[in-house]
Amino acid sequence: VFPYHPIDLAEALNFRRMKSFSDGPPYQNSHLPEVVIKSICCDLLSALEHLHSNHILHRDVKPGNLYITKEGRVELGDFGLAKVIPIESEALDALETNNDFCSGDINVTTGLCTLQYRPPELLLGGNGIVSDAGTNRGALDIWSAACVISEILTLSGPLFPAQSVLDQLSRIFHILGTPNEMNWPEVSKLPDWNKVTFEKQSGSGLEEVMGKGILGSELVSSMLSLDPKKRPSAHQCLQTFNHFLKDDAERMQGYDSVVKTLIPPLLLADDPIYFNKHSANLHDSL
């Protein structure tokens, strides 16, 4: 059970896009302030670090499952698809042998993670659990988080806006390149790898859709490694924002900026604390 929050990130980004475009030509004023981007990224990655350190996969990270509180914090919700990750290799072997989820009796390709945020290992019929001890077993969530971060960086909608599994794979490979046993050694072991042949291509690169030198693009690139074993952990991703995390004043500024930037004032008009703090802006919007 979660407390009521005024808006989720998907609705907030749509609000921001419409508000920005009304202020001028598309893309002219559409980027979020840097402090807002850092605040959202830190909240999202901190949530995943907590889950993964407690051996839990969320398995449906997307803007619609990220709730913005009236204080400007972002909280991860909807654990309907969450699953415990085995801790020891022996337990993992038993899970892969006996559990329906891993044995293929449940269709994980269509049943897990919203399509636009689904990693390639799931799209190719895998179960999303990285089996080697010592690797990042939260790699599935890291891919989804990277797709979310790309949206808050560009404000241009989903990075891979496909309508089907094959379309999703094609869009991923168009940008990141077609996988092979050199850049993803275990790709040929995935159940659906040999069912469809994709044109070999090196990929156009993330710059094509995200722009050159954009804040956080290097982090997103590492999180979107085709090989799940090469993706950084949530803890490693957080190191990118180490200075921001330690600066309490900047953190509070970030939360305040998230409220001002992403929550429509009318949704907070009945909140006395918010009203007293932002009465002038509220009066203009009303």
Backbone as CSV, one residue per row, in Angstrom:
resi,resn,N_x,N_y,N_z,CA_x,CA_y,CA_z,C_x,C_y,C_z
1,VAL,0.848,-1.187,0.000,0.000,0.000,0.000,0.887,1.242,0.000
2,PHE,0.579,2.183,-0.889,1.364,3.409,-0.994,0.489,4.613,-0.647
3,PRO,1.061,5.662,-0.081,0.286,6.891,0.144,-0.070,7.530,-1.193
4,TYR,-1.078,8.380,-1.174,-1.486,9.059,-2.405,-0.414,10.061,-2.830
5,HIS,-0.097,10.057,-4.134,0.817,11.046,-4.699,0.101,11.759,-5.846
6,PRO,0.380,13.029,-6.049,-0.396,13.817,-7.013,-0.250,13.389,-8.470
7,ILE,0.897,12.780,-8.840,1.134,12.501,-10.264,2.246,11.467,-10.395
8,ASP,2.228,10.725,-11.504,3.352,9.834,-11.780,4.257,10.482,-12.830
9,LEU,5.428,9.905,-13.038,6.420,10.535,-13.907,5.957,10.586,-15.360
10,ALA,5.198,9.572,-15.803,4.710,9.566,-17.191,3.806,10.775,-17.436
11,GLU,2.867,11.015,-16.526,1.969,12.161,-16.670,2.726,13.476,-16.519
12,ALA,3.703,13.478,-15.610,4.478,14.696,-15.371,5.287,15.090,-16.609
13,LEU,5.884,14.103,-17.278,6.666,14.395,-18.478,5.767,14.898,-19.599
14,ASN,4.566,14.319,-19.710,3.616,14.818,-20.709,3.222,16.261,-20.409
15,PHE,2.997,16.557,-19.130,2.675,17.928,-18.719,3.808,18.879,-19.076
16,ARG,5.027,18.452,-18.797,6.186,19.294,-19.078,6.357,19.536,-20.583
17,ARG,6.137,18.494,-21.389,6.280,18.650,-22.835,5.271,19.662,-23.367
18,MET,4.026,19.563,-22.934,2.994,20.490,-23.416,3.277,21.906,-22.941
19,LYS,3.687,22.027,-21.676,3.985,23.342,-21.126,5.169,23.982,-21.851
20,SER,6.192,23.193,-22.148,7.381,23.714,-22.805,7.073,24.153,-24.227
21,PHE,6.299,23.312,-24.955,6.019,23.636,-26.339,5.149,24.874,-26.460
22,SER,4.314,25.121,-25.461,3.475,26.320,-25.513,4.299,27.581,-25.291
23,ASP,5.491,27.420,-24.717,6.351,28.580,-24.459,7.213,28.950,-25.666
24,GLY,7.221,28.104,-26.702,8.053,28.384,-27.872,8.068,27.202,-28.808
25,PRO,8.899,27.252,-29.844,8.976,26.143,-30.810,9.366,24.838,-30.116
26,PRO,8.921,23.691,-30.644,9.301,22.399,-30.058,10.812,22.267,-29.899
27,TYR,11.220,21.661,-28.779,12.620,21.380,-28.451,13.436,22.622,-28.072
28,GLN,12.820,23.840,-28.195,13.590,25.034,-27.854,13.734,25.187,-26.344
29,ASN,12.651,24.925,-25.614,12.688,25.075,-24.161,12.259,23.797,-23.455
30,SER,12.500,22.650,-24.097,11.880,21.424,-23.605,12.751,20.623,-22.641
31,HIS,14.020,20.962,-22.483,14.872,20.172,-21.603,14.645,20.539,-20.138
32,LEU,14.713,19.516,-19.291,14.553,19.738,-17.857,15.810,20.364,-17.267
33,PRO,15.672,21.126,-16.188,16.853,21.672,-15.508,17.747,20.531,-15.016
34,GLU,19.038,20.772,-14.988,20.005,19.742,-14.597,19.733,19.215,-13.193
35,VAL,19.356,20.099,-12.280,19.128,19.673,-10.903,17.923,18.739,-10.811
36,VAL,16.927,18.910,-11.683,15.760,18.024,-11.716,16.164,16.646,-12.227
37,ILE,16.964,16.618,-13.277,17.446,15.347,-13.837,18.233,14.566,-12.793
38,LYS,19.136,15.249,-12.102,19.943,14.581,-11.085,19.077,14.043,-9.952
39,SER,18.085,14.813,-9.536,17.227,14.409,-8.431,16.440,13.148,-8.782
40,ILE,15.847,13.107,-9.983,15.073,11.942,-10.410,15.969,10.725,-10.552
41,CYS,17.126,10.908,-11.163,18.062,9.795,-11.359,18.497,9.205,-10.021
42,CYS,18.812,10.056,-9.076,19.264,9.580,-7.767,18.161,8.818,-7.042
43,ASP,16.930,9.324,-7.097,15.824,8.635,-6.434,15.568,7.275,-7.074
44,LEU,15.570,7.232,-8.397,15.321,5.975,-9.111,16.418,4.955,-8.833
45,LEU,17.668,5.368,-8.970,18.791,4.441,-8.785,18.939,4.025,-7.327
46,SER,18.597,4.928,-6.397,18.651,4.566,-4.978,17.616,3.489,-4.663
47,ALA,16.427,3.604,-5.273,15.388,2.596,-5.079,15.848,1.245,-5.606
48,LEU,16.471,1.247,-6.785,16.940,-0.012,-7.367,18.107,-0.597,-6.576
49,GLU,18.981,0.273,-6.076,20.087,-0.220,-5.254,19.540,-0.924,-4.011
50,HIS,18.526,-0.340,-3.395,17.929,-0.939,-2.207,17.291,-2.295,-2.544
51,LEU,16.540,-2.348,-3.634,15.892,-3.600,-4.026,16.921,-4.680,-4.344
52,HIS,17.896,-4.335,-5.178,18.868,-5.335,-5.622,19.748,-5.819,-4.473
53,SER,20.068,-4.922,-3.532,20.873,-5.340,-2.384,20.086,-6.272,-1.471
54,ASN,18.762,-6.228,-1.599,17.904,-7.147,-0.844,17.382,-8.286,-1.728
55,HIS,18.070,-8.484,-2.873,17.828,-9.635,-3.754,16.434,-9.638,-4.368
56,ILE,15.978,-8.447,-4.773,14.661,-8.334,-5.409,14.799,-7.630,-6.758
57,LEU,14.186,-8.216,-7.786,14.049,-7.571,-9.090,12.663,-6.930,-9.166
58,HIS,12.593,-5.706,-9.669,11.295,-5.052,-9.816,10.577,-5.557,-11.063
59,ARG,11.254,-5.581,-12.182,10.815,-6.155,-13.449,9.718,-5.374,-14.175
60,ASP,9.468,-4.136,-13.770,8.549,-3.293,-14.543,8.824,-1.816,-14.274
61,VAL,10.084,-1.436,-14.378,10.472,-0.035,-14.176,10.069,0.762,-15.416
62,LYS,9.262,1.792,-15.204,8.816,2.670,-16.289,8.290,3.956,-15.656
63,PRO,8.136,5.032,-16.431,7.670,6.299,-15.850,6.329,6.182,-15.135
64,GLY,5.429,5.336,-15.637,4.121,5.193,-15.017,4.157,4.542,-13.646
65,ASN,5.273,3.899,-13.306,5.426,3.271,-11.992,6.343,4.068,-11.069
66,LEU,6.651,5.277,-11.459,7.457,6.182,-10.631,6.553,7.334,-10.192
67,TYR,6.287,7.405,-8.891,5.334,8.376,-8.369,6.073,9.567,-7.772
68,ILE,5.583,10.765,-8.088,6.204,11.991,-7.582,5.407,12.471,-6.381
69,THR,6.081,12.607,-5.246,5.408,13.087,-4.042,5.252,14.599,-4.115
70,LYS,4.398,15.128,-3.260,4.188,16.573,-3.258,5.417,17.319,-2.748
71,GLU,6.379,16.560,-2.155,7.657,17.174,-1.724,8.712,17.101,-2.829
72,GLY,8.403,16.456,-3.958,9.338,16.410,-5.072,10.210,15.174,-5.124
73,ARG,9.962,14.204,-4.266,10.716,12.948,-4.313,10.053,11.999,-5.312
74,VAL,10.839,11.119,-5.875,10.325,10.117,-6.805,10.408,8.752,-6.135
75,GLU,9.275,8.053,-6.085,9.218,6.748,-5.428,8.816,5.671,-6.436
76,LEU,9.456,4.525,-6.345,9.169,3.400,-7.227,8.036,2.566,-6.648
77,GLY,7.007,2.307,-7.446,5.863,1.540,-6.977,5.504,0.402,-7.911
78,ASP,4.370,-0.223,-7.657,3.824,-1.332,-8.440,4.783,-2.521,-8.475
79,PHE,4.708,-3.345,-7.447,5.583,-4.508,-7.335,4.878,-5.806,-7.740
80,GLY,3.868,-5.675,-8.617,3.120,-6.845,-9.040,3.936,-7.874,-9.797
81,LEU,5.022,-7.453,-10.428,5.872,-8.380,-11.188,7.209,-8.638,-10.498
82,ALA,7.393,-8.080,-9.305,8.677,-8.221,-8.606,8.947,-9.677,-8.244
83,LYS,10.245,-10.020,-8.145,10.620,-11.399,-7.845,11.909,-11.423,-7.043
84,VAL,11.995,-12.375,-6.131,13.218,-12.570,-5.347,14.288,-13.182,-6.233
85,ILE,15.518,-12.657,-6.140,16.649,-13.205,-6.887,17.368,-14.209,-5.998
86,PRO,17.661,-15.414,-6.482,18.436,-16.372,-5.683,19.781,-15.796,-5.289
87,ILE,20.215,-16.101,-4.074,21.466,-15.544,-3.553,22.651,-16.430,-3.912
88,GLU,22.536,-17.712,-3.668,23.644,-18.627,-3.911,23.480,-19.311,-5.268
89,SER,24.588,-19.704,-5.863,24.540,-20.342,-7.166,23.757,-21.647,-7.115
90,GLU,23.842,-22.368,-5.972,23.098,-23.617,-5.852,21.595,-23.345,-5.885
91,ALA,21.183,-22.277,-5.186,19.763,-21.931,-5.175,19.313,-21.529,-6.569
92,LEU,20.192,-20.835,-7.306,19.869,-20.423,-8.662,19.689,-21.642,-9.562
93,ASP,20.594,-22.616,-9.419,20.476,-23.831,-10.215,19.147,-24.521,-9.950
94,ALA,18.750,-24.566,-8.679,17.483,-25.194,-8.325,16.311,-24.418,-8.910
95,LEU,16.428,-23.087,-8.890,15.352,-22.256,-9.422,15.201,-22.477,-10.916
96,GLU,16.341,-22.510,-11.628,16.304,-22.701,-13.070,15.746,-24.069,-13.428
97,THR,15.948,-25.051,-12.541,15.501,-26.408,-12.820,14.036,-26.605,-12.480
98,ASN,13.595,-26.021,-11.353,12.277,-26.365,-10.827,11.220,-25.284,-10.974
99,ASN,11.641,-24.036,-11.105,10.653,-22.958,-11.073,10.021,-22.753,-12.443
100,ASP,8.692,-22.610,-12.477,7.988,-22.438,-13.740,8.462,-21.205,-14.503
101,PHE,8.764,-20.151,-13.751,9.188,-18.902,-14.392,10.439,-19.112,-15.227
102,CYS,11.384,-19.893,-14.712,12.636,-20.100,-15.418,12.562,-21.240,-16.431
103,SER,11.644,-22.167,-16.232,11.611,-23.331,-17.105,10.893,-23.073,-18.410
104,GLY,10.232,-21.925,-18.511,9.579,-21.587,-19.763,8.101,-21.888,-19.790
105,ASP,7.522,-22.413,-18.687,6.097,-22.703,-18.649,5.272,-21.426,-18.614
106,ILE,5.901,-20.313,-18.241,5.259,-19.012,-18.295,5.937,-18.201,-19.387
107,ASN,5.169,-17.529,-20.219,5.722,-16.789,-21.343,6.346,-15.492,-20.848
108,VAL,7.633,-15.519,-20.540,8.289,-14.325,-19.990,8.503,-13.257,-21.050
109,THR,8.497,-13.624,-22.330,8.722,-12.649,-23.385,7.606,-11.620,-23.439
110,THR,6.367,-12.062,-23.245,5.242,-11.139,-23.324,4.692,-10.758,-21.956
111,GLY,5.093,-11.466,-20.908,4.485,-11.247,-19.612,5.246,-10.366,-18.664
112,LEU,6.482,-9.984,-19.006,7.292,-9.205,-18.075,7.715,-7.879,-18.683
113,CYS,7.617,-6.835,-17.902,8.156,-5.525,-18.259,7.444,-4.930,-19.478
114,THR,6.964,-3.721,-19.348,6.319,-3.022,-20.456,7.243,-2.974,-21.666
115,LEU,6.685,-3.228,-22.851,7.470,-3.464,-24.064,8.570,-2.439,-24.308
116,GLN,8.258,-1.148,-24.219,9.239,-0.100,-24.555,10.405,-0.035,-23.567
117,TYR,10.270,-0.731,-22.422,11.317,-0.699,-21.395,11.886,-2.103,-21.151
118,ARG,11.579,-3.020,-22.044,11.977,-4.421,-21.888,13.351,-4.651,-22.504
119,PRO,14.298,-5.246,-21.772,15.650,-5.464,-22.283,15.691,-6.566,-23.338
120,PRO,16.740,-6.580,-24.167,16.804,-7.550,-25.272,16.840,-8.999,-24.821
121,GLU,17.398,-9.285,-23.646,17.441,-10.680,-23.198,16.033,-11.231,-22.942
122,LEU,15.106,-10.361,-22.506,13.715,-10.788,-22.346,13.018,-10.890,-23.694
123,LEU,13.298,-9.933,-24.571,12.695,-9.939,-25.904,13.071,-11.190,-26.686
124,LEU,14.253,-11.752,-26.374,14.727,-12.956,-27.054,14.408,-14.224,-26.270
125,GLY,13.498,-14.136,-25.332,12.994,-15.320,-24.659,13.694,-15.700,-23.376
126,GLY,14.660,-14.900,-22.911,15.347,-15.198,-21.659,14.483,-14.858,-20.456
127,ASN,14.968,-15.233,-19.267,14.182,-14.970,-18.054,14.659,-13.743,-17.279
128,GLY,15.732,-13.111,-17.725,16.179,-11.881,-17.090,17.019,-12.062,-15.842
129,ILE,17.322,-13.308,-15.470,18.155,-13.552,-14.298,19.570,-13.867,-14.746
130,VAL,20.531,-13.062,-14.303,21.943,-13.281,-14.624,22.484,-14.306,-13.640
131,SER,22.974,-15.433,-14.153,23.255,-16.569,-13.283,24.655,-16.577,-12.671
132,ASP,25.621,-15.936,-13.310,26.988,-16.026,-12.793,27.125,-15.277,-11.480
133,ALA,27.723,-15.903,-10.482,27.947,-15.260,-9.181,28.858,-14.053,-9.361
134,GLY,28.533,-12.982,-8.652,29.368,-11.788,-8.685,28.969,-10.792,-9.747
135,THR,28.058,-11.155,-10.639,27.642,-10.207,-11.670,26.413,-9.440,-11.202
136,ASN,26.014,-8.435,-11.993,24.877,-7.593,-11.650,23.578,-8.327,-11.980
137,ARG,22.962,-8.919,-10.974,21.725,-9.656,-11.219,20.522,-8.733,-11.370
138,GLY,20.712,-7.449,-11.186,19.630,-6.491,-11.413,19.710,-5.864,-12.792
139,ALA,20.419,-6.500,-13.716,20.652,-5.930,-15.046,19.362,-5.642,-15.798
140,LEU,18.348,-6.458,-15.582,17.053,-6.252,-16.237,16.499,-4.872,-15.873
141,ASP,16.496,-4.543,-14.593,15.982,-3.246,-14.129,16.864,-2.087,-14.592
142,ILE,18.168,-2.343,-14.709,19.090,-1.287,-15.133,18.778,-0.845,-16.551
143,TRP,18.473,-1.801,-17.434,18.088,-1.451,-18.808,16.844,-0.564,-18.791
144,SER,15.838,-0.986,-18.052,14.591,-0.217,-17.985,14.837,1.179,-17.428
145,ALA,15.679,1.271,-16.391,15.992,2.568,-15.796,16.688,3.478,-16.805
146,ALA,17.548,2.900,-17.639,18.238,3.689,-18.665,17.233,4.268,-19.660
147,CYS,16.230,3.491,-20.009,15.192,3.983,-20.919,14.422,5.134,-20.288
148,VAL,14.166,5.030,-18.975,13.480,6.111,-18.252,14.355,7.364,-18.234
149,ILE,15.632,7.195,-17.917,16.550,8.334,-17.838,16.668,9.020,-19.192
150,SER,16.683,8.239,-20.267,16.761,8.844,-21.604,15.551,9.738,-21.865
151,GLU,14.399,9.357,-21.326,13.192,10.174,-21.514,13.266,11.496,-20.769
152,ILE,13.814,11.468,-19.553,13.894,12.736,-18.811,15.017,13.615,-19.365
153,LEU,15.968,13.017,-20.077,17.031,13.807,-20.696,16.552,14.496,-21.968
154,THR,15.706,13.814,-22.738,15.303,14.338,-24.044,13.880,14.886,-24.078
155,LEU,13.015,14.412,-23.165,11.597,14.780,-23.166,10.920,14.478,-24.499
156,SER,11.392,13.447,-25.183,10.844,13.134,-26.505,10.136,11.790,-26.540
157,GLY,9.703,11.288,-25.390,8.990,10.028,-25.359,9.934,8.846,-25.248
158,PRO,9.407,7.613,-25.320,10.231,6.410,-25.159,11.386,6.353,-26.155
159,LEU,12.512,5.861,-25.700,13.691,5.740,-26.554,13.457,4.744,-27.676
160,PHE,12.747,3.643,-27.357,12.437,2.609,-28.355,10.905,2.448,-28.399
161,PRO,10.195,3.300,-29.137,8.722,3.318,-29.101,8.079,2.292,-30.034
162,ALA,8.326,1.016,-29.774,7.848,-0.038,-30.664,6.437,-0.482,-30.312
163,GLN,5.840,-1.269,-31.221,4.489,-1.781,-31.027,4.447,-3.299,-30.945
164,SER,5.583,-3.959,-31.147,5.644,-5.413,-31.081,7.053,-5.832,-30.671
165,VAL,7.214,-7.104,-30.321,8.524,-7.601,-29.897,9.550,-7.460,-31.018
166,LEU,9.190,-7.843,-32.232,10.136,-7.754,-33.353,10.479,-6.303,-33.672
167,ASP,9.473,-5.444,-33.599,9.707,-4.018,-33.832,10.637,-3.457,-32.759
168,GLN,10.446,-3.885,-31.514,11.294,-3.419,-30.421,12.742,-3.845,-30.628
169,LEU,12.947,-5.107,-30.978,14.301,-5.596,-31.235,14.940,-4.843,-32.401
170,SER,14.173,-4.615,-33.447,14.709,-3.910,-34.616,15.150,-2.494,-34.262
171,ARG,14.350,-1.801,-33.450,14.692,-0.437,-33.051,15.947,-0.423,-32.169
172,ILE,16.053,-1.402,-31.268,17.232,-1.495,-30.398,18.482,-1.742,-31.233
173,PHE,18.403,-2.707,-32.153,19.572,-3.064,-32.966,19.937,-1.951,-33.939
174,HIS,18.936,-1.183,-34.384,19.226,-0.061,-35.284,20.120,0.970,-34.602
175,ILE,19.889,1.175,-33.309,20.663,2.181,-32.570,21.924,1.598,-31.955
176,LEU,21.819,0.412,-31.356,22.943,-0.157,-30.607,23.737,-1.191,-31.392
177,GLY,23.245,-1.592,-32.545,23.931,-2.599,-33.346,23.391,-3.996,-33.090
178,THR,23.590,-4.871,-34.051,23.122,-6.248,-33.916,24.095,-7.034,-33.041
179,PRO,23.582,-7.750,-32.055,24.490,-8.517,-31.187,25.094,-9.723,-31.895
180,ASN,26.253,-10.111,-31.408,26.905,-11.320,-31.899,27.686,-11.922,-30.738
181,GLU,28.351,-13.026,-30.963,29.036,-13.706,-29.865,30.312,-12.997,-29.442
182,MET,30.680,-11.928,-30.151,31.831,-11.121,-29.745,31.402,-10.086,-28.695
183,ASN,30.313,-9.365,-28.965,29.882,-8.329,-28.015,28.853,-8.837,-27.009
184,TRP,28.319,-10.044,-27.232,27.371,-10.649,-26.303,27.524,-12.172,-26.401
185,PRO,28.503,-12.741,-25.721,28.873,-14.155,-25.898,27.730,-15.152,-25.718
186,GLU,26.763,-14.855,-24.881,25.720,-15.835,-24.584,24.418,-15.590,-25.338
187,VAL,24.434,-14.666,-26.316,23.198,-14.347,-27.010,22.644,-15.541,-27.767
188,SER,23.515,-16.399,-28.298,23.052,-17.550,-29.090,22.336,-18.601,-28.235
189,LYS,22.472,-18.498,-26.905,21.832,-19.473,-26.020,20.387,-19.095,-25.691
190,LEU,19.990,-17.879,-26.040,18.628,-17.441,-25.731,17.628,-18.185,-26.621
191,PRO,16.479,-18.558,-26.061,15.520,-19.418,-26.766,15.090,-18.928,-28.143
192,ASP,14.930,-17.603,-28.312,14.372,-17.090,-29.565,15.423,-16.499,-30.499
193,TRP,16.694,-16.674,-30.176,17.747,-16.037,-30.976,17.741,-16.519,-32.425
194,ASN,17.548,-17.804,-32.644,17.624,-18.363,-33.996,16.290,-18.375,-34.730
195,LYS,15.249,-17.830,-34.107,13.941,-17.844,-34.753,13.796,-16.762,-35.818
196,VAL,14.538,-15.671,-35.650,14.483,-14.564,-36.598,15.901,-14.093,-36.886
197,THR,16.180,-13.792,-38.142,17.496,-13.280,-38.517,17.397,-11.779,-38.754
198,PHE,18.237,-11.028,-38.038,18.260,-9.577,-38.189,19.449,-9.159,-39.046
199,GLU,19.254,-8.107,-39.811,20.328,-7.579,-40.639,21.491,-7.127,-39.752
200,LYS,22.695,-7.531,-40.111,23.868,-7.149,-39.328,24.160,-5.667,-39.542
201,GLN,24.261,-4.938,-38.446,24.553,-3.509,-38.507,25.308,-3.083,-37.263
202,SER,26.109,-2.057,-37.402,26.919,-1.584,-36.275,26.133,-0.659,-35.360
203,GLY,25.026,-0.125,-35.846,24.192,0.756,-35.032,24.493,2.222,-35.263
204,SER,23.470,3.041,-35.262,23.644,4.477,-35.514,24.152,5.223,-34.294
205,GLY,24.001,4.619,-33.105,24.478,5.250,-31.874,23.405,6.065,-31.190
206,LEU,23.571,6.236,-29.893,22.579,6.967,-29.102,22.521,8.452,-29.449
207,GLU,23.614,8.985,-30.002,23.626,10.408,-30.339,22.529,10.762,-31.332
208,GLU,22.147,9.786,-32.159,21.120,10.033,-33.171,19.802,10.440,-32.531
209,VAL,19.482,9.855,-31.381,18.196,10.136,-30.744,18.317,11.009,-29.500
210,MET,19.492,11.037,-28.880,19.644,11.785,-27.635,20.391,13.087,-27.795
211,GLY,21.087,13.241,-28.912,21.886,14.439,-29.088,23.305,14.229,-28.603
212,LYS,24.187,15.124,-28.981,25.606,14.984,-28.668,25.957,15.706,-27.375
213,GLY,26.678,15.021,-26.495,27.180,15.635,-25.269,26.122,15.941,-24.245
214,ILE,24.936,15.346,-24.361,23.866,15.623,-23.408,24.215,15.051,-22.039
215,LEU,23.819,15.757,-20.989,24.072,15.335,-19.622,23.583,13.907,-19.398
216,GLY,24.462,13.033,-18.885,24.054,11.682,-18.533,24.064,10.690,-19.678
217,SER,24.401,11.127,-20.893,24.355,10.222,-22.041,25.385,9.098,-21.915
218,GLU,26.523,9.380,-21.306,27.542,8.344,-21.125,27.051,7.265,-20.161
219,LEU,26.374,7.686,-19.101,25.811,6.728,-18.147,24.746,5.870,-18.824
220,VAL,23.847,6.501,-19.570,22.788,5.766,-20.261,23.377,4.752,-21.222
221,SER,24.438,5.134,-21.924,25.090,4.226,-22.876,25.594,2.966,-22.190
222,SER,26.203,3.106,-21.022,26.708,1.935,-20.303,25.575,1.074,-19.768
223,MET,24.494,1.710,-19.350,23.347,0.976,-18.824,22.608,0.221,-19.922
224,LEU,22.765,0.685,-21.168,22.100,0.041,-22.305,23.018,-0.930,-23.039
225,SER,23.957,-1.524,-22.342,24.786,-2.568,-22.954,23.898,-3.742,-23.332
226,LEU,24.078,-4.249,-24.542,23.273,-5.386,-24.981,23.492,-6.591,-24.078
227,ASP,24.737,-6.848,-23.729,25.069,-7.945,-22.834,24.737,-7.528,-21.406
228,PRO,23.784,-8.181,-20.753,23.391,-7.765,-19.393,24.542,-7.829,-18.393
229,LYS,25.521,-8.679,-18.624,26.638,-8.797,-17.692,27.570,-7.590,-17.751
230,LYS,27.436,-6.791,-18.797,28.295,-5.610,-18.947,27.627,-4.341,-18.416
231,ARG,26.388,-4.441,-18.006,25.713,-3.257,-17.458,26.181,-3.000,-16.032
232,PRO,26.334,-1.743,-15.667,26.735,-1.426,-14.286,25.598,-1.722,-13.317
233,SER,25.952,-1.921,-12.064,24.933,-2.109,-11.026,24.331,-0.752,-10.672
234,ALA,23.223,-0.772,-9.956,22.604,0.477,-9.506,23.569,1.257,-8.616
235,HIS,24.311,0.532,-7.780,25.296,1.187,-6.897,26.373,1.885,-7.715
236,GLN,26.858,1.234,-8.762,27.882,1.853,-9.616,27.315,3.066,-10.347
237,CYS,26.077,2.974,-10.796,25.451,4.110,-11.484,25.335,5.322,-10.561
238,LEU,25.051,5.072,-9.296,24.890,6.163,-8.334,26.174,6.943,-8.119
239,GLN,27.312,6.307,-8.370,28.588,7.008,-8.179,28.713,8.212,-9.104
240,THR,27.987,8.178,-10.220,27.978,9.316,-11.147,27.444,10.575,-10.464
241,PHE,26.570,10.386,-9.488,25.920,11.513,-8.807,26.416,11.640,-7.369
242,ASN,27.620,11.186,-7.120,28.156,11.143,-5.760,28.172,12.518,-5.096
243,HIS,28.613,13.538,-5.823,28.677,14.892,-5.261,27.276,15.395,-4.936
244,PHE,26.325,15.151,-5.833,24.946,15.595,-5.621,24.331,14.919,-4.404
245,LEU,24.620,13.647,-4.227,24.064,12.891,-3.102,24.574,13.407,-1.758
246,LYS,25.807,13.924,-1.736,26.405,14.381,-0.486,26.084,15.837,-0.167
247,ASP,25.524,16.567,-1.138,25.218,17.988,-0.951,23.746,18.136,-0.576
248,ASP,23.471,18.259,0.714,22.088,18.320,1.187,21.337,19.518,0.621
249,ALA,22.025,20.642,0.493,21.372,21.849,-0.022,20.943,21.644,-1.481
250,GLU,21.811,21.033,-2.271,21.479,20.794,-3.683,20.366,19.756,-3.802
251,ARG,20.379,18.771,-2.906,19.318,17.763,-2.918,17.951,18.414,-2.654
252,MET,17.894,19.308,-1.676,16.636,19.982,-1.367,16.218,20.897,-2.515
253,GLN,17.208,21.531,-3.143,16.902,22.357,-4.313,16.329,21.491,-5.432
254,GLY,16.877,20.281,-5.562,16.390,19.355,-6.572,14.931,18.987,-6.349
255,TYR,14.582,18.666,-5.102,13.201,18.298,-4.791,12.257,19.468,-5.083
256,ASP,12.657,20.662,-4.676,11.826,21.834,-4.896,11.642,22.098,-6.390
257,SER,12.715,21.875,-7.166,12.649,22.096,-8.616,11.777,21.057,-9.300
258,VAL,11.786,19.825,-8.781,10.919,18.780,-9.337,9.456,19.193,-9.189
259,VAL,9.087,19.722,-8.015,7.711,20.178,-7.787,7.352,21.299,-8.755
260,LYS,8.211,22.290,-8.855,7.924,23.447,-9.704,7.857,23.074,-11.179
261,THR,8.692,22.098,-11.577,8.847,21.781,-12.994,7.868,20.732,-13.496
262,LEU,7.539,19.752,-12.648,6.828,18.579,-13.142,5.420,18.378,-12.591
263,ILE,5.054,19.058,-11.518,3.712,18.870,-10.969,2.845,20.074,-11.328
264,PRO,1.758,19.867,-12.058,0.858,20.982,-12.375,0.367,21.637,-11.088
265,PRO,0.455,22.954,-10.957,0.085,23.636,-9.709,-1.329,23.331,-9.224
266,LEU,-2.251,23.095,-10.151,-3.633,22.831,-9.746,-3.751,21.564,-8.899
267,LEU,-2.835,20.624,-9.087,-2.876,19.385,-8.313,-2.457,19.603,-6.866
268,LEU,-1.825,20.746,-6.599,-1.347,21.031,-5.251,-2.070,22.228,-4.630
269,ALA,-3.104,22.693,-5.296,-3.762,23.925,-4.842,-4.410,23.779,-3.476
270,ASP,-4.767,22.536,-3.074,-5.410,22.349,-1.775,-4.410,21.986,-0.682
271,ASP,-3.105,22.089,-0.994,-2.071,21.787,-0.010,-1.626,23.103,0.630
272,PRO,-1.940,23.346,1.914,-1.645,24.651,2.532,-0.166,24.992,2.553
273,ILE,0.699,23.993,2.747,2.134,24.261,2.785,2.611,24.720,1.418
274,TYR,2.196,23.986,0.378,2.599,24.364,-0.971,1.994,25.717,-1.355
275,PHE,0.725,25.938,-0.971,0.054,27.181,-1.339,0.781,28.384,-0.758
276,ASN,1.179,28.324,0.509,1.871,29.441,1.145,3.226,29.703,0.502
277,LYS,3.869,28.615,0.053,5.219,28.744,-0.504,5.195,29.275,-1.933
278,HIS,4.132,28.918,-2.695,4.099,29.269,-4.105,2.811,29.991,-4.478
279,SER,2.308,30.816,-3.574,0.998,31.459,-3.781,0.970,32.324,-5.033
280,ALA,2.048,33.020,-5.322,2.070,33.905,-6.502,1.929,33.092,-7.792
281,ASN,2.687,32.009,-7.916,2.615,31.173,-9.108,1.244,30.509,-9.226
282,LEU,0.689,30.086,-8.104,-0.623,29.453,-8.116,-1.700,30.430,-8.574
283,HIS,-1.600,31.656,-8.112,-2.588,32.671,-8.487,-2.567,32.891,-9.993
284,ASP,-1.363,32.938,-10.595,-1.246,33.138,-12.027,-1.852,31.958,-12.793
285,SER,-1.581,30.720,-12.286,-2.074,29.537,-13.000,-3.578,29.392,-12.887
286,LEU,-4.158,29.817,-11.755,-5.590,29.721,-11.579,-6.323,30.795,-12.366
